[in-house]
Amino acid sequence: MTAREVKIEPNLNDPKAISDAGERIYDERYRQDYERDDPGQFVAVDVLSGNATLGGTSSEALLKARQQYPKGVFHLIRVGHAGAFEVGTAYRHVHTDRLPGRQRPS
């Protein structure tokens, strides 16, 4: 086995190391095909084996992955998106009197 063939597992106590390993595996093995054929799907990448499992939702991808690889450590990706989830605030549904420093008019 040459130095290039040595498999280095991520530090499983470090979430960033798991994430980095999952992204690297996805980029090297799956990105091209999945982004062409499965946009918007979720993929759970097992950072220990390099296997990937697709699902229509995050829960589906993770449940299927856990069934197939019960000892896996997974990184979740949404195909074609910067992150698996988007976080934001929609103030259009919030009454301004509920914002910090605001009081309801008398």
C-alpha positions as CSV (number, residue, x, y, z in Angstrom):
1,M,0.0,0.0,0.0
2,T,1.5,3.4,-1.0
3,A,1.1,6.6,0.9
4,R,-1.6,7.7,-1.5
5,E,-3.7,4.6,-0.8
6,V,-3.8,5.0,3.0
7,K,-7.3,5.6,4.2
8,I,-7.4,8.3,6.8
9,E,-10.6,8.4,8.9
10,P,-11.8,11.7,10.3
11,N,-11.7,12.5,14.0
12,L,-15.2,11.4,15.0
13,N,-15.1,13.8,18.0
14,D,-14.8,16.8,15.6
15,P,-17.9,17.8,13.7
16,K,-15.9,19.9,11.3
17,A,-13.6,16.9,10.4
18,I,-16.7,14.8,9.8
19,S,-18.2,17.5,7.6
20,D,-15.0,18.1,5.7
21,A,-14.6,14.3,5.0
22,G,-18.3,14.1,3.9
23,E,-17.8,17.0,1.5
24,R,-14.6,15.6,0.1
25,I,-16.2,12.2,-0.5
26,Y,-19.2,13.8,-2.1
27,D,-17.0,16.0,-4.4
28,E,-14.8,13.1,-5.5
29,R,-17.4,10.4,-6.0
30,Y,-20.9,11.7,-6.3
31,R,-21.3,15.4,-7.0
32,Q,-21.2,15.2,-10.8
33,D,-23.8,12.5,-11.2
34,Y,-26.1,13.5,-8.4
35,E,-26.2,17.2,-9.4
36,R,-27.1,16.2,-12.9
37,D,-29.7,13.5,-12.0
38,D,-31.0,14.2,-8.5
39,P,-31.2,18.0,-7.8
40,G,-32.9,18.8,-4.6
41,Q,-32.6,15.3,-3.1
42,F,-30.8,14.7,0.2
43,V,-27.8,12.5,0.4
44,A,-26.3,10.9,3.6
45,V,-22.6,10.3,3.1
46,D,-21.0,7.7,5.4
47,V,-17.6,9.2,6.1
48,L,-16.3,5.8,7.3
49,S,-17.1,3.7,4.2
50,G,-17.6,6.5,1.6
51,N,-21.0,5.1,0.7
52,A,-23.9,7.5,-0.1
53,T,-27.7,7.1,0.3
54,L,-30.2,9.3,-1.4
55,G,-33.6,10.3,-0.1
56,G,-36.4,12.8,-0.9
57,T,-36.2,14.3,2.6
58,S,-33.4,14.5,5.1
59,S,-35.1,12.0,7.3
60,E,-35.6,9.5,4.5
61,A,-31.9,9.7,3.5
62,L,-30.7,9.3,7.0
63,L,-33.1,6.5,7.9
64,K,-32.2,4.5,4.7
65,A,-28.5,5.1,5.4
66,R,-28.8,4.0,9.0
67,Q,-30.6,0.8,7.8
68,Q,-27.9,0.0,5.2
69,Y,-24.9,1.1,7.4
70,P,-25.9,0.8,11.0
71,K,-22.4,1.7,12.3
72,G,-22.0,4.6,9.9
73,V,-21.2,8.2,10.6
74,F,-23.1,10.5,8.3
75,H,-22.7,13.9,6.7
76,L,-26.0,15.2,5.2
77,I,-26.0,17.2,1.9
78,R,-28.8,18.6,-0.2
79,V,-27.9,18.0,-3.8
80,G,-27.3,21.3,-5.7
81,H,-27.5,23.5,-2.6
82,A,-24.9,25.2,-0.4
83,G,-26.3,23.5,2.7
84,A,-28.7,20.9,3.7
85,F,-31.0,23.5,5.2
86,E,-31.7,27.2,4.9
87,V,-32.1,29.4,7.9
88,G,-33.7,32.8,7.9
89,T,-36.3,35.0,9.5
90,A,-39.4,36.2,7.7
91,Y,-40.5,39.4,9.5
92,R,-43.5,39.8,7.3
93,H,-45.3,37.3,9.6
94,V,-44.2,39.0,12.9
95,H,-46.1,41.8,14.5
96,T,-43.8,44.7,15.1
97,D,-44.9,44.9,18.7
98,R,-43.2,41.5,19.3
99,L,-39.8,42.7,18.1
100,P,-37.3,43.6,20.9
101,G,-37.7,47.2,22.1
102,R,-41.2,47.6,20.6
103,Q,-44.4,48.0,22.6
104,R,-48.0,47.5,21.5
105,P,-49.7,50.9,21.1
106,S,-52.3,51.7,23.8
